[in-house]
Amino acid sequence: MNINAFNNLSYGVYIITTWDEERPTGCTANCAMQIPFEDRPDDYICPICKQPKSVFKKQ
């Protein structure tokens, strides 16, 4: 987990975006958290892009 990532966030409303095939999509959020990749369950589905854990690569 990168604890320093939280130092760059201020309190407020965030706009989270991604691409859904050929169009931009997004949502608003008033909080953010970081979950280590290995702690996510195998059946994890990204709430933003709806992709399973298996399509992501650990960095």
C-alpha positions in Angstrom: 0.0 0.0 0.0 1.3 3.4 -0.9 0.5 5.6 2.2 2.0 8.7 0.5 -0.8 8.6 -2.1 -3.2 9.8 0.6 -1.1 12.9 1.2 -2.1 14.2 -2.3 -5.9 13.9 -1.5 -7.7 16.7 0.1 -11.2 16.5 1.6 -14.0 17.2 -1.0 -15.8 15.6 -3.9 -13.8 13.5 -6.4 -14.7 12.7 -10.0 -13.5 9.2 -10.9 -13.4 8.4 -14.6 -12.6 5.6 -17.0 -13.4 4.4 -20.5 -16.3 2.1 -21.3 -15.3 0.8 -24.7 -15.4 4.0 -26.7 -17.0 6.5 -24.4 -15.9 8.2 -21.1 -17.8 7.2 -18.0 -17.5 8.3 -14.4 -19.0 8.9 -11.0 -18.5 11.3 -8.1 -17.3 10.2 -4.6 -16.7 12.0 -1.4 -14.1 9.5 0.0 -11.3 7.4 -1.4 -9.4 4.4 -0.1 -6.6 2.1 -1.3 -6.8 -1.7 -1.0 -3.7 -3.7 -1.6 -4.1 -5.8 -4.8 -3.4 -9.1 -3.0 -6.1 -8.4 -0.4 -8.9 -8.2 -3.0 -10.9 -11.5 -3.3 -10.6 -13.5 -6.5 -14.1 -12.6 -7.4 -13.4 -8.9 -7.1 -15.2 -6.7 -9.7 -14.0 -3.1 -10.2 -17.0 -0.8 -9.3 -15.9 1.7 -12.0 -15.1 -0.4 -15.1 -16.9 -3.6 -14.1 -13.8 -5.7 -14.9 -12.8 -8.8 -12.8 -9.5 -8.9 -10.8 -8.0 -11.2 -13.5 -7.7 -8.4 -16.1 -5.6 -6.2 -13.8 -1.8 -6.6 -13.3 -0.1 -6.0 -10.0 2.3 -3.1 -10.2 
